[in-house]
Amino acid sequence: LYRDIHGARLAFNDRRALFFNLRYYEQVFADQVRPYLQSATPSLPIHHTIVNFYFLIICHELAHNMESAHNSSFVNHLETIAVKYMTD
């Protein structure tokens, strides 16, 4: 995890190490989560939104372990990873 208030990256993969920018979470999700902090349960819709969002970001970054460019090979790796680890 890192926090870059000026960078546009949500996340990146540097030699198979994944980095996630907390700034994006703060700007997009933090205010939506704040009202639920005292009574949080795993079934809140905002939790599903956040988990689904970061699941796809992680799959995207893992696909870069096999292909650095955003080409058809990358898309195939991304789809394979997402389908393999996606739950109902």
Helices and strands as residue ranges (DSSP letters): E 11-14, E 17-20, H 22-28, H 30-33, G 34-36, H 45-63, H 72-85
